[in-house]
Amino acid sequence: MRLLVTGGAGFMGSNFVHYIYASRPDAEILVYDKFTYAGRIENLKELDTSRVKIVKGDILDQEKFTETLKAFQPDYVVHFAAETHVDRSIKDPSIFIDVNVKGVYIILEALRRHDGPKLIHISTDEVYGDISGEPVTEEAPFKPSSPYSASKASGDLLCQAYWRTYSLPVRIVRPSNNYGPRQFPEKLIPKTILRALNGLPIPVYGDGSQERDWLYVEDFSRGLETIILRGRDGEAYNLPGLNPKTNIQVIQDILTLLGKPHSLITFVPDRPGHDKRYAMRGDKVLSLGWKPQTPWLDGLRKTIEWYKANEWWWRPLLGDEFFSKDTPWGGTR
């Protein structure tokens, strides 16, 4: 199996590369990554370069991506590369439109003109927007709330259109919130861990009652592998954690595991358009034989221990803003 993984140096992408590297010794992997702030070569440093090739490239560079595709001849293009941070999208939507919409178009066009590889497009549960009732299926309408989720929904629609119009073999994967090692410190769980370790206040948007469905990143990687091996072209697959938690519950659990006082929690004004709840059904992927295996507190302990053991990884990423008492969350994704 030959996999070209765009964004393979980011959080979810690099964890998937590590998972495939360990579970499938016959797999050949090429990571295609721009190495922006969240895509780091450090995330791949333990891997043997004879099995994992690395190309520094931008998905918006159509010529370079096409050349890489032709040279490597993958069986699958697993497309992680994206701008994913809600707060950043609110401050400046333009890069989200470029990367998450135009970037998907460039990849689809390259694959349309290069017959062979299947596209596995990594999306998000946020395309469904705020869910007030029962968890949704893959047929639910899109109701994105932020420029980020709107850009991801646009990418999904392009993938669906290329399947319908050109019969381009594509599968869409919509995971719930992932957590685990190598996640950039602007996200909820690592930011809480690192601020708590440093005895800093934990700012929380609103009252912290926003609910997310948390999935340990290794379970996500197994689910993605299942969809690659057993899924069907033209289908979208929800990949839920089946583990809903409010933001305040997440923070309290981390503080308890670290032995830190809950008095570190401080509440700040909510962000614009903040979704209250995400919730998906996972019947389609469950029917393929996958289900989450990592209990919440076990996954949280593993995540905490990784950050405690790898200060070399996160310490260079923290600027003065991180240590500010008034710094709000950089999102919950």
N, C-alpha and C positions, 0 to 999 in steps of 0.2 A: 504494500500500500504506500502510495506516494502522496504526501499532503503538502500543499502550499498554504501556509498559515499567515494571513495578513494580520498585522497587529499582534504578532506572536511574542512580543517582548513586553506587552502590557500585563495587567493583573490576570484576567481570565485567560487570555491567550497563552501566556507563559505557563500557567498551571496546566492547561490542556496539553501543551507541548511536553512538559515534564511527565504527565500521566501517560501519554502515548509512548514516549521514550522508554518508560519503565515497563509498560504492559505489553508492548508489541515490538520486540527486538528486531523484527524484519521491516519495520516501517522506516521510510526515508522521509525526512521533514525538511522543508525550506521555510524559514521565517523571513517574511518581507515586512519591514517595519521602518517607519520614519525616525524612530527614537526621539519622540517629543518628551515633554516633562514626565509623562506617565509610562512611556515605553522605555525600558532600561536594559542595557546589555547585561547588567548585574543579575537580571532575572534568568539569564540563560547560561551563566558562567560555569555551572557544574556539568554541562552537557558536552558529550564527545562530538567535536566538529566533523568527524567522519560520517556521522549519522544525522547531524543537524547543521544544515547550511544556513548562513545568515546573509541576507542582502539588505543593505540600507536603501530604502526607497519609499517614495510617497505614492499613495494610490491615486493621487491627482496627476501624477506623471504617467500619462497613458503609454508613451513610448517605452519607458523603462519597465513598467509593469508587464506590457505585452512581450517584451524581449525576455523577461524573467520567466514568464509563463511558457513561452516556446522552448526555452533552453531546458527547463526542469521537467516539463511534460508530466504534470501531476495527474493523479486520478481524481483528487478532490481539491477544490479551493475552499478553505474554511475562513470565512471573512469576519474577523473580529474588529479590524481597524475602524475606529470611530471616535468621535468626541462624545463623552458620556456624562459630563458633569452638569447637572441641572442649573446650579447657580451661575456657572460660567456662561451657559446658554442664555440666561436672563440678562446678563451684563452685555454680551456680544453674540447675537445669534448667527452672524455671518459665517464664521468658520464651521458651525454645525451644518449649515446648508451646503457649504462646499464639500465637507468630508462625508457627511451622512447621506447626502442626496446625490450630488455630482459624483462622488467617489464610487457609490454603488453603481451608478450609470456606466462609469468607465470600466468597472470590472465586468458588468454584464455585457457590454459591447465587446470587450476583449475575448470573453468566453464565447460569445455568439460567432465571432470570426475565427475562433480556434476550436474546432470541433473536438470534443472528447471529455474534458473535465466536468464534473458536477460541482455546483456551487452550494455550499452550506452557509447560509446567511444568518449571522447571530443578531437577533433583534432584542426586544425587551418587553416585559409585561406592562411597561408604562404606556405603550401604544393604546391600551384599552382605557386609559384614564382612571378617574376616580370611580371605585366600585362600591355602591351602597347596598346592593342586594347579594344574591348568590354568586359564588365564584363563576367566572366566565369561561366559555369554551373558545376554541380558535375561530368560531364563526361570529363572535361578538363584534359589533361595530367599533371602529376606532374613534376615540374621544380624547386625543392628546391634550395636555394642559400646558406644556412648556415648549419653548422652541426646540429643546432637546428631543422630547418625545414626538413632536410633530415631524422633526427631521427623520427620526427612526421609522415612523409610520410611512413616510414618503418612500423610504428605501424599501420597505416591505411591499408597497404597492407596485413599485417598479419591478421587483422580483416576480410578483404575481403576473404582471403584464407580460414579462418576457417569457414566462412559462406558457401563458395562454396564446400569445402571438407567434412566438418563435419556437415553442416546445423546448426551450432551454432548460436542461435538468437542474432544478433548484429546489432546495428544502429550506424552510425558514424555521429557526429555533427561537422561541421567546422565553428566556429564563426569568425567574424571579430574582430578587436581590441575592447576590453571591457574597460570601465572606470567606476569609482564610488568609494564608500567607501571601506576601508580595502585593498587597493592596495599597495604593498610594494613600498617604496620611490625610488627604482632604476628605476621605469618606468616613461615614459614621463610626464604624467599629474600630478601625485602626486609630482614628483621631481620639476616640474615647480612651482606648488603651494607652496611647502615648501621653495624653494630657494627664491621665490618672497616675501613670508611673512617675510623672514629673510633679505631682501634687498640685496641678493646675485646675481651675474651675472648668466644668463641663457645660458649655452653653448649649441650650436646647431650644429649638424653634417652637414657638407657641406653648402649648401645654404638654407636648410630647406624646399626644395620643394618636399620632399618625401611625397607621398599621402597615407593616411590610411582611412579606413572606420570605423567610431566610433559608438559603440553600448553601450548604458547605461546598466550596469550589471543587473538591475532588468528586463529590456526588454529581455536580454539574458535568464534570469531564466524562464521567462514566455515562451519563445520560446522553451527552453529545455523541460519544462513540456509538452508543446504541442506535441513535438516529442515523448516523452514517452507515452502519452495517445493516440495519433492518428497516429503516424508514423508506418512504416512497417519494419519488419525485413529484413536485407540484403541491406538496403538503406543507402546512405549517404545524409546528408542534410546540405546545406550551410545555415548559419544564419547571414545574412548581416545587417549592421546598416543602409544602404541606406543613409549614411551621410558622404560623402567623404570630408576630410579636409587635407590640407598640414600641415606638422609639424609646419611651421612658423605661419600659421593661428591659430592652436591650442594654441600656446604660446601667440600670440597676444591677443586672446580672453580671456585667463586666466588673463593676465596682465591688460586688460581693466576692467574686472569684479572686480579685486582686487584694482583698482585705482593705479596701479604701472606703472612707466614709461617704455615705450618700449625700452628705451636706456639700460635696463638691458640685452638685448639680445646680445650675442657675438657668433661669428662663429668659429668653430674649424674644423680641417681636418676630412673628411668623414671616416667612418669605411669601412673595406674591404667587398666587395660583397654586399653593401647596396642596397636592392631592392628599386626601384623608386616608384612603385605603386602596391597596392593590390586592387582588385575589383571583387566581386562575384555577380551573379544573385541569387535571392532567391525564384524562382517560386515554388519550391516544398514545402517549408515551408509556403509560403504565401497561397498556396492552402489548407493548413490545418487550415486556419483561424487566423494565427498569423501575426502581423506586429509590427514594433517598435512604441511605443507610446510616448516616452519622447523626446521632442524637444531638440536639441543640447545645447542651452544656458541654458535651465531649468536644464538639467542633469549636466551641468558644474557647475551651481550655487549650486545645491545640493551637489555635490562632494566637492566644495570649503568649503561650510559651515560645512560639516562633518569633514574635516581636521582641520578647525579652532576650532571646538568644542571638538576635541579629541586629544589634544596635548599629553595626557597621553599615547596614543596608539603609536604615531610616534616618540616622542622625544627619547626614549631609543634605537631606531634603527639607529640613525644618528651618525656616527663616524666623525673623523676629515676630511676624504676624501670628505664627503658630502659638507663640508663648504669650500672646496678648490675652488679657482677661476678658475682653469683649469680642473676641473672634467668634462669629456664629458658625453653625454647621456649613460645610461645603456640600450639602446634599445628603441624601440617605441611600443613594444607590451604591 
